[in-house]
Every structure is written in structure tokens, then in C-alpha cells.
Amino acid sequence: MPPPIKPQEAPLTISPARPDTDLDALCARHGLIRPSRRERRINSAPRVSQYYWVDFPHDAYTPEFVGEHPGIVVRAARHLNDTCVIVPVTSSPQAEAKHIHRLRENPNPNYRDREVWAVCNHLYTIHNARLRPVTDARRRPVFPRVGEDDMEGIYACIRHAFPNIFRVTAVIERSVATVAVVAEASE
């Protein structure tokens, strides 16, 4: 006996007149999360040590970062449609820990007197469309950079936060060096 024919669901369509409410209804009806799409607000690929506002997902759980927070680029993007890796920055006082780095100077030109901390155990890979430039007092975009000494401190805290990853890398480097020495000795 053939299986019974199921009634077909209404196709997923969005009304151009009310795209937001229709999309919300569709997502609710199908148990989906509403897509978060924004226009890109930067005109060049982010570079290491640049400071941006980052639009984190709004459905994250504690202790994840939610909403808009500043962040520092620790791995640059190759082009505008690429991703980069950032470390979030907070002005909430942080307890001294191996994975927290207090910046010597706040990169945000509007809040130079406020202390800020890089939370180095929260690495985020994000699309460049989630980045927004910091603005100066006249609301013009600026692209401040974190100092070299702060970047070294951030990388040290990342290594402390993820010791197994960097220990493996050191073992591999030693193994490669040993193989090279053995190869030279056998020649």
C-alpha cells in the first residue's frame, strides 16, 4: 500500500512590504534563529592590533560576549570578505589572571582615561561585516592600534589560556629541528 500523501506546507516567502515581521514569524514557526546580516562598515581588511567595535551575537550565553563590545584583531583578514580573529576588550574590572591583560592605554580616543582589559581566553573568529570603526569626538571613523608591548602581553596571555595548543607547537618545532640535525649528520 502506498504511503499516505501529506499536505504540503506553505512555501517560505517574505513579503517585501513587511520583511522584518514576516521573517520573525517564519523563524518562530520553523524554530530557527533570525539571521543577523549587516552591511559592512569598513573599507579595508582589518590588520593585527587594530581596535574595532565588534557586533557579537545577541543570542549568546554567559560568559560569552553579547551585543557590541570593543575588540582587538589578533589575526588579520586577507580581504574584506574574509574572517579575522579578535580578542574582546572590557572596561569591567577583571581579577588578575593569566588570561587577562590590562592595556597600558585605552585605544578608544573617546575614553582614554578608562581602564580596559583584554579577555584573552575568549578568541572569536568573526566576519568582517561584524566590525565597526571607532569614531572620534567629531564622529569620524578612526582606526587606533594597540601598542606593541600590549600585543606581546595579549599573545602571552593567549598562550597561558591555551597551554596545550602552544606546547604541541613547541614539541613539533623541536622534532623538526632534531630531524634537521640528524639529516645533516647523516650527510
N, C-alpha and C positions, 0 to 999 in steps of 0.2 A: 504494500500500500504506500503511495507517495506521501511524503511529509505534508502537513497542512501548510497552506500559504499564509504567511504572516502579513499583516497590514504594514505598508511601507510608511516609515516616519517622514515627517515634513522635511524637506531639504533645508540645510543650513544656509539661510540667506540673511543678509543685513540690509536694512532699509537705509538708503542714503540720507533720508530726512532725519533719522534719529539713530546714528550709528552707535553711540555710547550705550543707550538704554537697551537697544536690541542685542548688542554684544554681551552686555551684562546678563541679560535674560538667557541667551544661548549658553553662556558659560555656566550659569546656575543650573540650567536644565540638564546639561550633559556632565556636570561635575568637573568642569575644567577650571583652570586658573586663568584669569583675564590676562592676555598678553600685554607686556609692558614695552611699547615701542615709542621711542623718542627720536626727534630729529637730532642729527649730530650737531654739536655746538662748537666743535674745534675744527681748525682748518689745516692742521698738520699732525703727523703722528706724534704721540707723547714720547718724551725722552726720559731716560733714567734721571731720577732726583727731582723731576718736576712735581709741583704741588697743584692738585685739582680738587674740585668738589666732585664727589662720586655719588651717583644715584644708586644706592643699594636696593635690593628687592624689598618690597613693602610687606611681603608675607613671611619674612624670616622669623626665627625663634631666638630667644635669649640663649646664649650671649652673642649671637650673630649681630652684625650691624644692620640697622633698619633705617630706611629713609636716606636723607642726604647728609653725608659726612665728608670731611676733607680726607685726602689720601695722597700718598707719595708713590710715584712709579718706581718699582724696583726691577722690572724687566720691561724694556721698551717694546713698542709695537713697530712692525716693519712698514706698515702703511695704514691709512685711515680706516680701512675696513677690517683691520686685524684686532686682536685682543692684546691686552697688556696685563701685567701683574702689579697689584698695588698693595700697600700696607696702609690700613686705616689709621687715622690720627684722631685723637680725642682730647678735649680740654677738661674732661672729668679727671680729678686727681686719681692716680694709679699707685698702688702699693709697689714698692721696689721688688722687682722680679727679674729673672734672667731674660725674659722675653719682652720686657717693656723698656723702651728707650726714651728718655726725656730729651727733647730737642733743645739745643742751646739757644735757638732763636725761633720764634713763631714765623713761618714763611708767609702767613697771611698779612698783607700790608695794612689791613684794617684793624688788626688785633695784635700788634707787635708786643704789647705788654702782657698778654695772656700766655700762661704756660701750657704747653701741649706735649703729648706723649704719643709715640708710635707704638701700636699694639702689634708686635712682630710675630705673634703666633696665629694671626688672622691674615693669611695671604689670600687674596681674591684675584681670580682671573676674570676680567670683565671686558666687554666690548667697548670700543672707544666711544660709542654713542652714549654711554653712561657717564661720560666725563663732561664737566662744565668748567670753564676757566674761572679763576678767582678774579674779582673785579676790584679796582682801586676806589678811592673816595669819590671819583667822578663817574663811577660805574663803567669804566673802560676795562676790557679784559687784559689781565696781566698773567704772566706765566713764571711765577717765582720758582727758584730752585733751592733745594736744601743743601747746606754746606757739605763739603767732602768729609769732614770729621763726623758729622751726623750720619752720613751714608755709611761710613765704616762701622759706626756704632749700631746702625739698623741691621746691617749684614751680620754683625757679630751676634746680635740678639736672635736673628733668624736661625743662625747655626745652633744657638743654645736651645731654641724652641724645637728644632728638628734634628737632634743629635744623630739619630740612626741614619738619616739620609746622608749627612756630611761625613760620617765615619766610614760608610761604604765607599764614598768617593775617594777618601784618603787611602783606603785599602787598595782600591783599583789603581790609583796613581803609583803606589809603592810597588804593586805587582808589575805594572808596565815598566817601571824603572828597573826592577830586578830582571825582567826578561831582556831588556836592552843591554844590561851589563853582561848577562850570560851570553847573549848573541855576540857581543864584542869580544868576549873572552874565547869563544869557540872559533873565531875567525883567524 
